[in-house]
Amino acid sequence: MLLGLLALGGSLLHPILDRAGAHQRSEPARQLAQELGLTGLALFTEARYTRHPELSDRHTPFQNHPLTLEHFPSGTLVPPPRHLHD
């Protein structure tokens, strides 16, 4: 139990202590993503409208038929993009 608590404490302290190093390591990846014009963070691997929510449209979940039910579990976890709420 003590070992588990030490591991938990270490996993919580590590990001705080290594914040500057993590920023330096992520900067080249950020620049590469900007140069290549990559889209946002890929959250899920199932369907394209859950991988990149900002690129989805109103009809993407129903691409097979307008009355098709959602068949990907992650589709229930990801809300529609903000630009589709208006």
Order of alpha helices (4+ residues) and beta strands (2+ residues): alpha-alpha-alpha
